[in-house]
């Protein structure tokens, strides 16, 4: 199944290292939110009002303490089905 066909609750992985833009409380700009290959769970799928054709996926990635991190908005190209 292609990444853009995924549904909330599906397991996905970071295709690239995902870095904070400074908008998530407690995570300063340029801090690493998920290394490439980190497993996450898809929370929701949506889009920006300015560009409805481009999907934005809300993901919570696993952290080193076996907890899920904060919800992070990711573009489809930042995610993959493979670890």
N, CA, C and O of each residue as an XYZ file, in Angstrom:
332
protein
N       0.848     -1.173      0.000
C       0.000      0.000      0.000
C       0.898      1.243      0.000
O       1.861      1.318      0.763
N       0.584      2.188     -0.836
C       1.366      3.423     -0.915
C       1.166      4.245      0.355
O       0.111      4.185      0.984
N       2.180      5.004      0.719
C       2.143      5.785      1.956
C       0.940      6.738      1.986
O       0.358      6.958      3.048
N       0.565      7.301      0.840
C      -0.553      8.250      0.819
C      -1.906      7.567      0.996
O      -2.918      8.248      1.164
N      -1.945      6.218      0.962
C      -3.187      5.471      1.167
C      -3.335      5.000      2.617
O      -4.332      4.365      2.959
N      -2.370      5.301      3.454
C      -2.400      4.854      4.846
C      -3.540      5.495      5.616
O      -4.012      6.581      5.281
N      -3.970      4.792      6.657
C      -5.083      5.227      7.495
C      -4.605      5.449      8.932
O      -3.597      4.869      9.335
N      -5.308      6.278      9.713
C      -4.949      6.450     11.119
C      -4.813      5.097     11.821
O      -5.633      4.198     11.639
N      -3.750      4.979     12.633
C      -3.458      3.736     13.338
C      -2.403      2.892     12.646
O      -1.836      1.993     13.269
N      -2.120      3.156     11.363
C      -1.112      2.392     10.632
C       0.298      2.761     11.102
O       0.557      3.897     11.498
N       1.194      1.785     11.052
C       2.605      1.994     11.383
C       3.322      2.487     10.134
O       3.163      1.921      9.053
N       4.113      3.548     10.291
C       4.933      4.083      9.214
C       6.288      4.468      9.789
O       6.482      4.419     11.003
N       7.211      4.843      8.943
C       8.579      5.150      9.360
C       9.028      6.483      8.772
O       8.552      6.909      7.720
N       9.949      7.126      9.471
C      10.552      8.356      8.945
C      11.498      7.963      7.808
O      12.394      7.142      8.004
N      11.307      8.536      6.640
C      12.182      8.266      5.495
C      13.459      9.094      5.587
O      14.492      8.718      5.034
N      13.382     10.212      6.282
C      14.508     11.114      6.463
C      14.530     11.547      7.926
O      13.570     11.306      8.658
N      15.594     12.170      8.347
C      15.631     12.737      9.688
C      14.699     13.946      9.706
O      14.818     14.843      8.872
N      13.776     13.963     10.660
C      12.786     15.030     10.754
C      13.209     15.974     11.881
O      13.432     15.556     13.017
N      13.312     17.256     11.531
C      13.851     18.273     12.435
C      12.757     19.279     12.782
O      11.920     19.614     11.944
N      12.773     19.756     14.026
C      11.788     20.726     14.496
C      11.946     22.068     13.786
O      13.060     22.526     13.531
N      10.823     22.679     13.478
C      10.836     24.039     12.925
C      10.651     25.064     14.045
O      10.540     26.262     13.785
N      10.620     24.584     15.294
C      10.496     25.467     16.444
C       9.078     25.685     16.922
O       8.867     26.431     17.879
N       8.093     25.057     16.285
C       6.700     25.284     16.656
C       6.147     24.283     17.655
O       5.031     24.470     18.139
N       6.886     23.222     17.986
C       6.410     22.245     18.962
C       6.983     22.628     20.325
O       8.202     22.699     20.481
N       6.119     22.877     21.316
C       6.613     23.264     22.644
C       7.599     22.233     23.200
O       7.355     21.028     23.144
N       8.707     22.727     23.731
C       9.721     21.851     24.321
C      10.740     21.317     23.338
O      11.671     20.614     23.734
N      10.583     21.636     22.066
C      11.513     21.178     21.030
C      12.004     22.390     20.249
O      11.325     22.857     19.335
N      13.186     22.903     20.605
C      13.686     24.091     19.918
C      13.921     23.836     18.431
O      14.076     22.694     18.000
N      13.944     24.910     17.664
C      14.208     24.807     16.222
C      15.510     24.040     16.003
O      16.481     24.213     16.740
N      15.510     23.208     14.997
C      16.649     22.397     14.576
C      16.926     21.192     15.467
O      17.914     20.495     15.239
N      16.090     20.916     16.481
C      16.286     19.688     17.254
C      15.676     18.521     16.475
O      14.676     18.687     15.776
N      16.286     17.347     16.600
C      15.830     16.162     15.862
C      14.593     15.583     16.543
O      14.605     15.287     17.737
N      13.533     15.429     15.763
C      12.279     14.860     16.263
C      12.210     13.360     15.987
O      11.645     12.605     16.778
N      12.783     12.932     14.866
C      12.806     11.507     14.507
C      13.948     11.275     13.534
O      14.056     11.957     12.515
N      14.792     10.315     13.851
C      15.863      9.917     12.928
C      15.249      9.094     11.794
O      14.193      8.484     11.965
N      15.908      9.079     10.647
C      15.458      8.233      9.536
C      15.333      6.796     10.046
O      16.225      6.302     10.736
N      14.240      6.132      9.711
C      14.001      4.754     10.119
C      13.209      4.608     11.406
O      12.840      3.493     11.776
N      12.937      5.715     12.099
C      12.168      5.642     13.340
C      10.724      5.260     13.051
O      10.092      5.800     12.143
N      10.215      4.319     13.840
C       8.835      3.852     13.670
C       7.871      4.839     14.311
O       8.155      5.417     15.360
N       6.729      5.020     13.663
C       5.708      5.904     14.185
C       4.322      5.371     13.874
O       4.162      4.399     13.135
N       3.337      6.017     14.443
C       1.942      5.656     14.179
C       1.246      6.869     13.561
O       1.381      7.994     14.041
N       0.509      6.615     12.502
C      -0.228      7.671     11.822
C      -1.450      8.046     12.654
O      -2.262      7.188     13.000
N      -1.575      9.325     12.971
C      -2.685      9.808     13.785
C      -3.820     10.339     12.916
O      -4.992     10.067     13.179
N      -3.467     11.099     11.875
C      -4.487     11.700     11.023
C      -3.864     12.107      9.696
O      -2.647     12.251      9.587
N      -4.705     12.290      8.695
C      -4.274     12.739      7.370
C      -5.104     13.955      6.999
O      -6.323     13.956      7.171
N      -4.454     14.981      6.494
C      -5.161     16.186      6.097
C      -4.384     16.931      5.031
O      -3.586     16.342      4.301
N      -4.623     18.224      4.947
C      -3.931     19.073      3.977
C      -3.974     20.514      4.487
O      -4.736     20.851      5.393
N      -3.147     21.339      3.888
C      -3.187     22.766      4.192
C      -4.265     23.413      3.343
O      -4.467     23.024      2.193
N      -4.950     24.382      3.888
C      -5.998     25.057      3.121
C      -5.449     25.671      1.844
O      -6.130     25.700      0.819
N      -4.207     26.164      1.908
C      -3.611     26.828      0.750
C      -3.275     25.856     -0.382
O      -3.116     26.269     -1.530
N      -3.167     24.544     -0.054
C      -2.778     23.566     -1.060
C      -3.493     22.240     -0.778
O      -2.862     21.304     -0.287
N      -4.778     22.139     -1.072
C      -5.547     20.936     -0.739
C      -5.058     19.660     -1.424
O      -5.377     18.565     -0.958
N      -4.306     19.764     -2.498
C      -3.838     18.581     -3.209
C      -2.637     17.927     -2.517
O      -2.316     16.772     -2.799
N      -1.973     18.656     -1.616
C      -0.772     18.121     -0.959
C      -1.132     17.615      0.434
O      -1.554     18.384      1.297
N      -0.955     16.280      0.646
C      -1.328     15.669      1.918
C      -0.311     15.960      3.009
O       0.897     15.972      2.776
N      -0.831     16.193      4.198
C      -0.042     16.385      5.399
C      -0.467     15.283      6.368
O      -1.658     15.091      6.613
N       0.507     14.563      6.916
C       0.206     13.444      7.801
C       0.674     13.762      9.214
O       1.807     14.201      9.413
N      -0.193     13.543     10.189
C       0.130     13.764     11.583
C       0.604     12.431     12.158
O      -0.134     11.446     12.154
N       1.851     12.410     12.655
C       2.492     11.170     13.099
C       3.058     11.363     14.502
O       3.541     12.442     14.844
N       2.993     10.311     15.305
C       3.703     10.279     16.591
C       4.769      9.202     16.474
O       4.461      8.030     16.257
N       6.024      9.608     16.618
C       7.148      8.683     16.490
C       7.565      8.155     17.857
O       7.422      8.832     18.875
N       8.092      6.911     17.857
C       8.613      6.336     19.087
C       9.848      7.116     19.519
O      10.642      7.563     18.691
N       9.993      7.269     20.833
C      11.187      7.880     21.389
C      11.999      6.783     22.072
O      11.515      5.662     22.230
N      13.217      7.093     22.473
C      14.095      6.103     23.072
C      13.551      5.448     24.327
O      14.013      4.367     24.694
N      12.595      6.056     24.991
C      12.045      5.526     26.234
C      10.780      4.694     26.007
O       9.996      4.504     26.937
N      10.574      4.207     24.810
C       9.417      3.382     24.431
C       8.097      4.143     24.541
O       7.031      3.529     24.596
N       8.161      5.458     24.573
C       6.975      6.306     24.586
C       6.798      6.923     23.205
O       7.742      6.975     22.416
N       5.603      7.384     22.919
C       5.372      8.108     21.678
C       5.639      9.590     21.911
O       5.246     10.155     22.932
N       6.312     10.203     20.950
C       6.598     11.629     21.026
C       5.375     12.453     20.660
O       4.286     11.906     20.482
N       5.546     13.755     20.546
C       4.428     14.639     20.221
C       3.954     14.424     18.783
O       4.710     13.922     17.952
N       2.723     14.795     18.490
C       2.249     14.730     17.106
C       3.061     15.688     16.234
O       3.283     16.844     16.597
N       3.494     15.191     15.091
C       4.330     15.967     14.173
C       3.681     15.943     12.792
O       3.322     14.879     12.288
N       3.535     17.103     12.191
C       3.034     17.184     10.820
C       4.154     16.841      9.851
O       5.218     17.459      9.885
N       3.919     15.855      8.985
C       4.928     15.393      8.022
C       4.341     15.380      6.617
O       3.168     15.059      6.424
N       5.156     15.726      5.658
C       4.769     15.579      4.255
C       4.944     14.117      3.867
O       5.753     13.410      4.467
N       4.204     13.667      2.884
C       4.245     12.277      2.425
C       5.675     11.856      2.081
O       6.065     10.727      2.377
N       6.458     12.734      1.466
C       7.817     12.369      1.057
C       8.774     12.200      2.237
O       9.889     11.711      2.052
N       8.368     12.589      3.437
C       9.192     12.396      4.624
C       8.936     11.041      5.296
O       9.573     10.715      6.297
N       7.995     10.248      4.739
C       7.575      8.995      5.351
C       7.732      7.829      4.391
O       7.775      8.008      3.174
N       7.819      6.619      4.964
C       7.941      5.415      4.157
C       7.261      4.257      4.865
O       6.972      4.325      6.060
N       7.008      3.189      4.109
C       6.432      1.956      4.670
C       7.506      1.054      5.243
O       7.196      0.127      5.992
N       8.762      1.305      4.906
C       9.868      0.423      5.278
C      10.749      1.067      6.341
O      11.000      2.271      6.286
N      11.229      0.272      7.322
C      12.152      0.818      8.324
C      13.510      1.169      7.721
O      14.398      1.639      8.432
